[in-house]
Amino acid sequence: MEDNIFEETVDFNEDLYQKNISENDFKSKETDGIGDDFDANN
């Protein structure tokens, strides 16, 4: 039996990353701040 293993090369594109960050407002998500506690008591 053959394994279904796929290998893929992904290139990071800084311009697309910055465009995504600028077009999406991640600060209004309900997960904002999770894991940011000073004492890490999440």
Order of alpha helices (4+ residues) and beta strands (2+ residues): alpha
